[in-house]
Amino acid sequence: MATGGALARAKGVLLALMEQAYRRRERVALLCFAGTRVELRLPPRKAAAWNDDWIAPIGAGGGTPLGPAIAQAAQLLASAAGPGGEGWLWLLTDGRARDRPDRPREAAQARVIDFEQGRVRLGRAQALALAWGVDCLRPGDWA
């Protein structure tokens, strides 16, 4: 995500998703992962208004700890789901992770947004979405 503007596009999609959640009065949480770290940037709470200053520090680069990130997402979904709650998981990725974790059973709905670019496309985000049985969208198709 660190090259070719993919991170900037992902931040734009993230802002739009958060704005949509705010308008719908939904609960949200945000996990960021890059290098060897998975960071809970926003614990589960009711969506609030967002801005560029808040999202600017999100970075990319290094390895991609996708497995640990998905495991932590499953824990968040399990703890945040209320009675009859429907947990959504939006995975924004360039598909460079080598592991392919299972879809969390706590995610009633999931989408993968594929930010992969370049001449040689590995198709890992598409393969993950296929394994999960969910849609794999490009950045402009997510709405």
C-alpha positions in Angstrom: 0.0 0.0 0.0 3.0 2.3 0.4 3.7 2.9 -3.3 1.8 4.3 -6.2 -0.8 6.2 -4.2 -2.7 3.1 -3.0 -2.5 4.2 0.7 -4.0 7.6 -0.2 -6.8 5.9 -2.1 -7.4 3.6 0.8 -7.6 6.5 3.2 -10.2 8.1 0.9 -12.3 5.0 0.9 -11.9 4.7 4.7 -13.1 8.3 5.2 -16.1 7.6 3.0 -16.9 4.4 4.8 -16.7 6.2 8.2 -18.8 9.1 6.9 -21.4 6.6 5.7 -21.4 4.8 9.2 -21.8 8.2 10.9 -24.8 9.1 8.8 -26.4 5.7 9.6 -25.5 6.0 13.3 -23.6 2.7 13.2 -20.9 1.4 15.5 -17.4 1.2 14.1 -13.9 0.1 15.0 -10.6 0.5 13.1 -7.6 -1.9 13.0 -4.6 -0.8 11.0 -1.8 -3.3 10.2 1.5 -3.0 8.5 5.0 -4.3 9.1 4.6 -6.7 12.0 2.1 -4.7 14.0 -1.7 -4.7 14.3 -2.9 -1.5 15.9 -6.3 -0.8 17.3 -6.7 2.8 16.1 -10.3 3.1 17.2 -12.0 0.8 19.7 -15.6 -0.1 19.0 -17.9 2.9 19.5 -20.6 4.9 17.8 -19.3 6.4 14.6 -18.3 10.1 14.8 -17.4 12.7 12.3 -14.0 12.1 10.7 -11.5 14.4 9.1 -8.1 14.2 7.2 -6.1 15.2 10.3 -7.3 12.0 12.1 -6.5 9.7 9.2 -3.2 11.3 8.1 -0.9 9.3 10.5 -2.0 5.9 9.2 1.0 4.4 7.5 1.9 1.3 5.4 5.0 -0.7 4.5 6.9 -3.7 5.5 5.2 -7.1 5.9 1.5 -7.6 6.3 0.3 -9.4 9.4 -3.0 -10.3 7.9 -3.7 -13.4 10.0 -3.2 -11.6 13.3 -5.3 -8.6 12.1 -8.2 -10.9 11.0 -8.0 -12.7 14.4 -8.1 -9.4 16.3 -11.0 -8.3 14.0 -12.9 -11.5 15.0 -12.4 -10.7 18.7 -13.6 -7.1 18.2 -16.7 -8.3 16.3 -17.5 -10.9 18.9 -17.2 -8.4 21.8 -19.0 -5.5 20.0 -21.9 -7.4 18.7 -25.1 -6.8 20.6 -28.2 -8.9 20.6 -29.2 -9.5 17.0 -26.2 -7.4 15.9 -24.8 -7.8 12.4 -21.0 -7.4 12.3 -19.5 -6.1 9.1 -15.8 -6.5 8.1 -14.3 -4.3 5.5 -10.8 -5.4 4.5 -8.8 -2.8 2.6 -5.7 -4.5 1.2 -3.2 -4.5 -1.6 -3.2 -8.3 -1.4 0.5 -8.6 -0.7 0.0 -10.8 2.4 1.0 -14.4 1.8 -1.3 -16.0 4.4 -5.0 -16.5 3.7 -6.8 -16.6 7.0 -10.3 -18.0 7.3 -13.2 -15.5 7.2 -14.2 -14.8 10.8 -17.5 -16.4 11.7 -18.3 -13.3 13.7 -18.4 -11.3 10.4 -22.0 -11.6 9.3 -21.1 -9.5 6.2 -17.6 -8.9 4.7 -16.1 -7.1 1.7 -12.6 -7.1 0.4 -11.5 -3.9 -1.3 -8.5 -4.6 -3.5 -5.9 -1.9 -3.9 -3.3 -4.0 -5.8 -1.7 -2.2 -8.6 1.3 -2.6 -10.9 2.2 -4.8 -13.9 2.4 -8.0 -12.0 -0.8 -8.6 -10.2 -0.8 -11.5 -7.8 -4.6 -11.6 -7.3 -4.3 -12.5 -3.6 -7.1 -10.1 -2.5 -9.4 -11.7 -5.1 -8.4 -15.2 -4.0 -9.1 -14.3 -0.4 -12.5 -12.9 -1.2 -13.3 -16.0 -3.2 -12.3 -18.2 -0.3 -14.4 -16.1 2.0 -17.4 -16.2 -0.4 -17.6 -12.4 -0.5 -17.3 -9.6 -3.0 -13.9 -8.3 -4.0 -14.3 -4.7 -5.0 -11.9 -2.1 -6.6 -11.6 1.2 -4.8 -14.3 3.0 -6.9 -16.8 0.1 -6.6 -17.2 -0.1 -2.8 -20.4 2.0 -2.2 
